[in-house]
Amino acid sequence: MTRSQATFTDLRELLGVTQGNLGVHLQKLEDSGYVEVQREFVGKKPRSTCRITASGRKAFHEHLARLQQIAGESPQ
């Protein structure tokens, strides 16, 4: 959320997930309209650059708010 965009490789390394796992998650987020993925070739290598959409940012903040609400409701 702090970056305007990130490459697939950057996200994979940052999150510590496998290429396949990240690919599946990004596809679902893209299908939902939460992220945009720009696919291109640099030389002969593919490069995917991901950025969150306005609706993705809104959904993320709503999800965090709900988690905070749930955490506040549970006994400590």
C-alpha positions in Angstrom: 0.0 0.0 0.0 3.0 2.3 0.4 4.2 1.9 -3.2 2.3 3.1 -6.2 3.3 -0.1 -8.1 5.5 -3.1 -7.7 6.8 -5.8 -10.0 5.8 -9.4 -9.7 9.4 -10.3 -8.6 9.4 -7.5 -6.0 6.1 -8.7 -4.5 7.2 -12.4 -4.5 10.4 -11.5 -2.6 8.7 -9.1 -0.2 5.9 -11.5 0.6 8.1 -14.7 0.7 5.6 -16.7 -1.4 6.1 -19.0 -4.3 5.6 -17.7 -7.9 2.6 -20.0 -8.4 0.9 -18.9 -5.2 1.4 -15.2 -5.9 0.2 -15.7 -9.5 -3.0 -17.3 -8.4 -3.7 -14.5 -5.8 -2.9 -11.7 -8.2 -5.2 -13.2 -10.8 -8.1 -13.3 -8.3 -7.4 -9.8 -7.2 -7.3 -8.7 -10.9 -10.5 -10.5 -11.7 -12.2 -8.7 -8.8 -10.9 -5.3 -10.0 -8.7 -4.8 -6.9 -5.4 -4.7 -8.8 -4.3 -3.9 -12.3 -1.5 -5.9 -13.8 0.5 -4.6 -16.8 2.3 -7.3 -18.6 5.2 -6.5 -21.0 8.5 -7.8 -22.2 11.8 -6.2 -21.4 14.1 -7.7 -23.9 13.1 -11.3 -23.9 12.0 -11.4 -20.3 8.4 -11.0 -19.2 7.7 -8.3 -16.6 4.5 -7.8 -14.7 3.9 -4.6 -12.8 1.0 -4.5 -10.3 -0.8 -1.5 -8.9 -3.8 -1.3 -6.6 -7.0 0.2 -7.9 -9.3 2.7 -6.1 -11.8 -0.1 -5.4 -8.9 -2.3 -4.2 -7.7 0.4 -1.8 -11.3 0.9 -0.5 -11.8 -2.8 0.0 -8.5 -3.1 1.8 -9.3 -0.3 4.2 -12.8 -1.8 4.8 -11.2 -5.1 5.6 -8.8 -3.6 8.1 -11.6 -1.7 9.8 -13.6 -4.9 10.1 -10.6 -6.7 11.6 -10.1 -3.9 14.1 -13.8 -4.1 15.0 -13.6 -7.9 15.5 -10.4 -7.5 17.6 -12.1 -4.9 19.8 -15.0 -7.2 20.4 -13.0 -10.2 21.5 -11.9 -10.7 25.1 -8.3 -10.2 25.8 
